[in-house]
Amino acid sequence: MTGAVHERISAVWRLESARIVAAVARRVQDLGVAEELAQDALVAALERWPGEGVPDNPAAWLMTTACNRALDHLRHRQMAQARHEELAHDLDAQEALFVPDFVDALDAARQDEIGDDLLRLVFTACHPVLSPDARVALTLKLLGGLSTDEIARACLAPEPTIAQRIVRAKRQLAEARVPFELPRGAVLGERLASVLEVVYLIFNEGYTATRGEDWMRPALCDEALRLGRMLAELAPELPEVHGLVALMEIQASRTAARTDAEGNPVLLTEQNRARWDHLLIRRGLAALERAQRACRAHGLARGSYQLQGEIAACHARAARAEDTDWPHMAALYAELMRVAPSPVVELNRAVAVCMAEGPQAGLEVLAPLLANPALKRYHWLPAVEGDFLRRLGQKKAAQEALLRAANLASNAREQALLRQKAADLGGEPSADGADLPDNLAP
């Protein structure tokens, strides 16, 4: 019985922890304190529910308990700082809200306030003052509801490292006096880029693991999708949010087809497209339409994530690999290079150009990248070079490039794939599609 109650508590906490932390953080204006108070509510549930039974509305119970803890904290802080008159009005107002069943009585306006709280939490956890690794860990902790152990396993890092990273992140936010607020105006656009970057970093680490034995970690993809969908509901007027959701939905649709029964990578052109999740594809295409409507409504040009979503849609709309509209995809990559130029985007464009115009044309786009120091350790650069050389019949040079790529790869599955491609060069070059995993191009 106790085990079943604990499972129920765990499930509710996973769904509601972000809302609870966000609501408390708005009151206490300190993210670290807010998480501690929310955790106090969780501990209270673990202590009381096995004996008293699970409440009819467990989420409301947790929210009320956490908010009451926040009220107590404010009272103690008021006393310690001797600011009775200054805080009296706020405390009286909050006491009126913290009745035992206040969550059950939330009206539409109150729900909007909770939505704002979640957005504040997203923008705080993803603040640029933190390193990307710290933002990812804090976001998974606060918004994903994952335990430190779960985050450590997801990120393939020791649990003490993740714990220190989270503690340090909360301390940095406090020391920098980062306000728990939703940015406005130009600052919103700047901060949104950081938020979307964190969500996509989480997704990419799940889609193609940086290191380890497994090529994919689907749980991380699921978390990123959940965060992206939540963000799209909270900020429906921001087209880049919908663009990122579209990109992730469509890429995630290939999950079942991306590995064989032994967990080995399956190339995009060799995937059984009947195994793609067509519900996710439809959701992704619908998100693209929402992004387009938002762009038209605000007179905006397509952004980076929207363009990447359009590129992913080119693959999704092709019933067979040979039906892919490579010229259109090459044009989309050229536009993406103007919007968000990077060596990796140019590498993707080289693949699309190769498929649209032939390997020699692709190699001409690739040539400047081979001397780019930013890609010196990026294993997919020699992998692409090897594929182009293979298509041109230069088998020895292609094999050398593929082996260089394998030596640079840190994921065991990718290493095995690239070594196998090098070993297979005795066969004829294929002309149906790029011999690369689908993590290179969306």
Buried (B, 14 or more C-beta within 10 A) or exposed (E): EEEEBBEBBBEBBBEBBBBBBBBBBBBBBBBBBBBBBBBBBBEBBBEBBBEEEBBEBBBBBBBBBBBBBBBEBBBEBBEEEEEEEEBEEEBEEBEEEBEEEBBEEBEEEEEEEBBBBBBBBBBBBBBBEBEEBBBBBBBBBBBBBBBBEBBBBBBBBEBEBBBBBBEBBBEBBBEEEBEBEBBEEEEBEEBBBBBBBBBBBBBBBBBBBEEEEBBBBBBBBBBBBBBBBBBBEBBEEBBBBBBBBBBBBBBBBBBBBBBEEEEEBBBBBBBEBEBBBEEBBBBBBBBBEBBBBBBEEEEBEBBBBBBBBBBBBBBBEBEEBEEBBBEBBBBBBBBBBEBBEEBBBBBBBBBBBBBBBBBEBBBBBBEEBBEEEEBEEBBBBBBBBBBBBBBBEBBEBBBBBBBBBBEBBEBBBBBBBBBEBBEEBEEEBBEEBBBBBBBBBB
